[in-house]
Amino acid sequence: MSATETARPFVPALIRQGFRAELFPAPLPNGYGHKIALSDNHAAEVGSLIVYHGKKGARYVTSELKSATPDVLARIDQAWTSLGHASPSVEPTVTADPRVTVQAGTIELWVDGACVQEADGLKFGWAFVIQQDGRELIRHASHVVESYMAVHRNVAAELQAVIQGLEQCRLMGHSAVTVFYDYAGIEEWATGRWKANTCTTQE
């Protein structure tokens, strides 16, 4: 089965979940994926899903979603599982450092970001995973950063990941979160040990 054949029945399933969904006219250039443009009937444009079908079977990714609230992600997952596919949320994604002790019940936010200079400009990527007691609650990845952040390059992606991850935790009703990160500025600006001189670091 091809990605297109997998994506085609996903469109009406998404519509049944209250989205406006439209299959892109052609698959991705590599032929392994097919995009679906997605809008929410209750809000603005959500972005694009990419459906893949390969050796490990069918899956979709949300890296091109501009808006990924828990409600949006849950409805996408319901549409996907209604077709008999396994939920992506059951895949393990983060293994804690064995040297780190996390108290039971703790909400963990794992974040990372990167930026590379390519011929046509800067390319960003960032992601977060929220988990509790070793169980993944939600994950999200994107390449979108606010335009005013771009001057910070890699730092922009690192901070966008934690900002969006914390906002997601807030929307899920969590008031206490432990953040796992690899860029010191995430802590230093938040605690005030580094002076925040720009909109990005202040945020």
TORKOL-4160 file (C-alpha; in steps of 0.2 Angstrom, whole numbers, padded with zeros to 4 digits, m for minus):
203
<pt num="1" X="0000" Y="0000" Z="0000"/>
<pt num="2" X="0006" Y="0018" Z="m0004"/>
<pt num="3" X="0006" Y="0033" Z="0007"/>
<pt num="4" X="m0007" Y="0040" Z="m0005"/>
<pt num="5" X="m0018" Y="0025" Z="m0003"/>
<pt num="6" X="m0016" Y="0027" Z="0016"/>
<pt num="7" X="m0020" Y="0045" Z="0016"/>
<pt num="8" X="m0035" Y="0045" Z="0005"/>
<pt num="9" X="m0047" Y="0036" Z="0018"/>
<pt num="10" X="m0039" Y="0047" Z="0032"/>
<pt num="11" X="m0047" Y="0063" Z="0024"/>
<pt num="12" X="m0065" Y="0058" Z="0027"/>
<pt num="13" X="m0061" Y="0051" Z="0044"/>
<pt num="14" X="m0054" Y="0068" Z="0049"/>
<pt num="15" X="m0069" Y="0077" Z="0042"/>
<pt num="16" X="m0080" Y="0066" Z="0053"/>
<pt num="17" X="m0070" Y="0073" Z="0068"/>
<pt num="18" X="m0074" Y="0091" Z="0063"/>
<pt num="19" X="m0060" Y="0096" Z="0052"/>
<pt num="20" X="m0059" Y="0103" Z="0034"/>
<pt num="21" X="m0046" Y="0091" Z="0026"/>
<pt num="22" X="m0040" Y="0090" Z="0009"/>
<pt num="23" X="m0027" Y="0078" Z="0001"/>
<pt num="24" X="m0013" Y="0087" Z="m0008"/>
<pt num="25" X="m0014" Y="0084" Z="m0027"/>
<pt num="26" X="0002" Y="0074" Z="m0027"/>
<pt num="27" X="0013" Y="0064" Z="m0015"/>
<pt num="28" X="0029" Y="0071" Z="m0008"/>
<pt num="29" X="0043" Y="0071" Z="m0021"/>
<pt num="30" X="0051" Y="0056" Z="m0013"/>
<pt num="31" X="0035" Y="0046" Z="m0015"/>
<pt num="32" X="0035" Y="0040" Z="0003"/>
<pt num="33" X="0023" Y="0053" Z="0010"/>
<pt num="34" X="0007" Y="0062" Z="0006"/>
<pt num="35" X="0001" Y="0078" Z="0014"/>
<pt num="36" X="m0016" Y="0082" Z="0020"/>
<pt num="37" X="m0021" Y="0101" Z="0022"/>
<pt num="38" X="m0030" Y="0103" Z="0038"/>
<pt num="39" X="m0041" Y="0117" Z="0045"/>
<pt num="40" X="m0052" Y="0116" Z="0060"/>
<pt num="41" X="m0071" Y="0120" Z="0058"/>
<pt num="42" X="m0070" Y="0129" Z="0075"/>
<pt num="43" X="m0054" Y="0139" Z="0072"/>
<pt num="44" X="m0041" Y="0145" Z="0059"/>
<pt num="45" X="m0029" Y="0134" Z="0048"/>
<pt num="46" X="m0021" Y="0120" Z="0058"/>
<pt num="47" X="m0007" Y="0116" Z="0045"/>
<pt num="48" X="m0003" Y="0099" Z="0037"/>
<pt num="49" X="m0002" Y="0081" Z="0042"/>
<pt num="50" X="0010" Y="0070" Z="0032"/>
<pt num="51" X="0005" Y="0052" Z="0030"/>
<pt num="52" X="0018" Y="0039" Z="0027"/>
<pt num="53" X="0018" Y="0020" Z="0023"/>
<pt num="54" X="0034" Y="0010" Z="0024"/>
<pt num="55" X="0042" Y="m0005" Z="0031"/>
<pt num="56" X="0035" Y="m0002" Z="0048"/>
<pt num="57" X="0017" Y="0001" Z="0041"/>
<pt num="58" X="0006" Y="0017" Z="0041"/>
<pt num="59" X="0010" Y="0032" Z="0052"/>
<pt num="60" X="0007" Y="0051" Z="0051"/>
<pt num="61" X="0017" Y="0065" Z="0058"/>
<pt num="62" X="0012" Y="0082" Z="0065"/>
<pt num="63" X="0028" Y="0092" Z="0062"/>
<pt num="64" X="0019" Y="0104" Z="0050"/>
<pt num="65" X="0005" Y="0108" Z="0061"/>
<pt num="66" X="0004" Y="0126" Z="0066"/>
<pt num="67" X="m0009" Y="0123" Z="0080"/>
<pt num="68" X="m0009" Y="0107" Z="0090"/>
<pt num="69" X="m0019" Y="0109" Z="0105"/>
<pt num="70" X="m0023" Y="0093" Z="0115"/>
<pt num="71" X="m0041" Y="0093" Z="0107"/>
<pt num="72" X="m0034" Y="0094" Z="0090"/>
<pt num="73" X="m0022" Y="0080" Z="0092"/>
<pt num="74" X="m0034" Y="0069" Z="0101"/>
<pt num="75" X="m0047" Y="0071" Z="0086"/>
<pt num="76" X="m0033" Y="0068" Z="0073"/>
<pt num="77" X="m0029" Y="0052" Z="0083"/>
<pt num="78" X="m0047" Y="0047" Z="0084"/>
<pt num="79" X="m0049" Y="0049" Z="0065"/>
<pt num="80" X="m0033" Y="0038" Z="0063"/>
<pt num="81" X="m0038" Y="0024" Z="0075"/>
<pt num="82" X="m0055" Y="0023" Z="0068"/>
<pt num="83" X="m0047" Y="0017" Z="0052"/>
<pt num="84" X="m0039" Y="0002" Z="0062"/>
<pt num="85" X="m0022" Y="0010" Z="0063"/>
<pt num="86" X="m0012" Y="0010" Z="0079"/>
<pt num="87" X="m0011" Y="0026" Z="0089"/>
<pt num="88" X="0006" Y="0035" Z="0086"/>
<pt num="89" X="0005" Y="0040" Z="0105"/>
<pt num="90" X="0008" Y="0022" Z="0110"/>
<pt num="91" X="0026" Y="0023" Z="0103"/>
<pt num="92" X="0040" Y="0026" Z="0116"/>
<pt num="93" X="0050" Y="0041" Z="0112"/>
<pt num="94" X="0060" Y="0047" Z="0127"/>
<pt num="95" X="0070" Y="0036" Z="0138"/>
<pt num="96" X="0075" Y="0045" Z="0154"/>
<pt num="97" X="0094" Y="0047" Z="0159"/>
<pt num="98" X="0096" Y="0033" Z="0172"/>
<pt num="99" X="0106" Y="0045" Z="0183"/>
<pt num="100" X="0090" Y="0056" Z="0184"/>
<pt num="101" X="0078" Y="0052" Z="0198"/>
<pt num="102" X="0060" Y="0058" Z="0194"/>
<pt num="103" X="0047" Y="0057" Z="0208"/>
<pt num="104" X="0031" Y="0047" Z="0203"/>
<pt num="105" X="0018" Y="0057" Z="0196"/>
<pt num="106" X="0029" Y="0071" Z="0190"/>
<pt num="107" X="0025" Y="0079" Z="0173"/>
<pt num="108" X="0040" Y="0079" Z="0162"/>
<pt num="109" X="0043" Y="0091" Z="0148"/>
<pt num="110" X="0058" Y="0085" Z="0136"/>
<pt num="111" X="0063" Y="0099" Z="0124"/>
<pt num="112" X="0076" Y="0102" Z="0110"/>
<pt num="113" X="0079" Y="0113" Z="0096"/>
<pt num="114" X="0091" Y="0116" Z="0081"/>
<pt num="115" X="0095" Y="0128" Z="0067"/>
<pt num="116" X="0105" Y="0126" Z="0051"/>
<pt num="117" X="0111" Y="0138" Z="0038"/>
<pt num="118" X="0106" Y="0132" Z="0021"/>
<pt num="119" X="0108" Y="0140" Z="0004"/>
<pt num="120" X="0090" Y="0147" Z="0004"/>
<pt num="121" X="0091" Y="0153" Z="0022"/>
<pt num="122" X="0090" Y="0147" Z="0040"/>
<pt num="123" X="0080" Y="0131" Z="0044"/>
<pt num="124" X="0073" Y="0128" Z="0061"/>
<pt num="125" X="0067" Y="0113" Z="0070"/>
<pt num="126" X="0061" Y="0110" Z="0087"/>
<pt num="127" X="0051" Y="0097" Z="0097"/>
<pt num="128" X="0044" Y="0093" Z="0114"/>
<pt num="129" X="0037" Y="0077" Z="0123"/>
<pt num="130" X="0027" Y="0077" Z="0138"/>
<pt num="131" X="0026" Y="0062" Z="0149"/>
<pt num="132" X="0022" Y="0055" Z="0166"/>
<pt num="133" X="0028" Y="0040" Z="0175"/>
<pt num="134" X="0036" Y="0034" Z="0159"/>
<pt num="135" X="0020" Y="0036" Z="0149"/>
<pt num="136" X="0020" Y="0048" Z="0134"/>
<pt num="137" X="0005" Y="0060" Z="0135"/>
<pt num="138" X="0009" Y="0071" Z="0120"/>
<pt num="139" X="0022" Y="0075" Z="0107"/>
<pt num="140" X="0024" Y="0089" Z="0095"/>
<pt num="141" X="0038" Y="0095" Z="0082"/>
<pt num="142" X="0038" Y="0110" Z="0071"/>
<pt num="143" X="0050" Y="0120" Z="0060"/>
<pt num="144" X="0040" Y="0137" Z="0064"/>
<pt num="145" X="0048" Y="0150" Z="0075"/>
<pt num="146" X="0042" Y="0168" Z="0077"/>
<pt num="147" X="0050" Y="0180" Z="0065"/>
<pt num="148" X="0057" Y="0191" Z="0078"/>
<pt num="149" X="0066" Y="0175" Z="0086"/>
<pt num="150" X="0076" Y="0171" Z="0070"/>
<pt num="151" X="0091" Y="0182" Z="0074"/>
<pt num="152" X="0094" Y="0170" Z="0089"/>
<pt num="153" X="0097" Y="0155" Z="0077"/>
<pt num="154" X="0099" Y="0139" Z="0087"/>
<pt num="155" X="0093" Y="0147" Z="0103"/>
<pt num="156" X="0077" Y="0152" Z="0095"/>
<pt num="157" X="0073" Y="0134" Z="0092"/>
<pt num="158" X="0078" Y="0129" Z="0109"/>
<pt num="159" X="0067" Y="0142" Z="0117"/>
<pt num="160" X="0052" Y="0139" Z="0105"/>
<pt num="161" X="0052" Y="0121" Z="0110"/>
<pt num="162" X="0051" Y="0125" Z="0129"/>
<pt num="163" X="0039" Y="0140" Z="0127"/>
<pt num="164" X="0027" Y="0129" Z="0117"/>
<pt num="165" X="0029" Y="0114" Z="0128"/>
<pt num="166" X="0025" Y="0124" Z="0143"/>
<pt num="167" X="0010" Y="0131" Z="0135"/>
<pt num="168" X="0004" Y="0114" Z="0131"/>
<pt num="169" X="0006" Y="0109" Z="0149"/>
<pt num="170" X="m0004" Y="0124" Z="0154"/>
<pt num="171" X="m0018" Y="0119" Z="0142"/>
<pt num="172" X="m0018" Y="0101" Z="0149"/>
<pt num="173" X="m0020" Y="0108" Z="0167"/>
<pt num="174" X="m0003" Y="0105" Z="0174"/>
<pt num="175" X="0003" Y="0118" Z="0186"/>
<pt num="176" X="0020" Y="0110" Z="0190"/>
<pt num="177" X="0032" Y="0103" Z="0177"/>
<pt num="178" X="0050" Y="0097" Z="0177"/>
<pt num="179" X="0059" Y="0102" Z="0161"/>
<pt num="180" X="0073" Y="0092" Z="0154"/>
<pt num="181" X="0084" Y="0102" Z="0142"/>
<pt num="182" X="0102" Y="0103" Z="0135"/>
<pt num="183" X="0103" Y="0122" Z="0133"/>
<pt num="184" X="0108" Y="0132" Z="0149"/>
<pt num="185" X="0099" Y="0148" Z="0143"/>
<pt num="186" X="0082" Y="0139" Z="0146"/>
<pt num="187" X="0086" Y="0139" Z="0165"/>
<pt num="188" X="0097" Y="0155" Z="0166"/>
<pt num="189" X="0085" Y="0167" Z="0158"/>
<pt num="190" X="0070" Y="0159" Z="0168"/>
<pt num="191" X="0079" Y="0161" Z="0184"/>
<pt num="192" X="0086" Y="0178" Z="0180"/>
<pt num="193" X="0104" Y="0173" Z="0182"/>
<pt num="194" X="0106" Y="0179" Z="0164"/>
<pt num="195" X="0099" Y="0196" Z="0159"/>
<pt num="196" X="0085" Y="0195" Z="0146"/>
<pt num="197" X="0089" Y="0209" Z="0134"/>
<pt num="198" X="0078" Y="0203" Z="0119"/>
<pt num="199" X="0059" Y="0199" Z="0117"/>
<pt num="200" X="0064" Y="0181" Z="0114"/>
<pt num="201" X="0074" Y="0179" Z="0130"/>
<pt num="202" X="0061" Y="0188" Z="0140"/>
<pt num="203" X="0047" Y="0177" Z="0133"/>
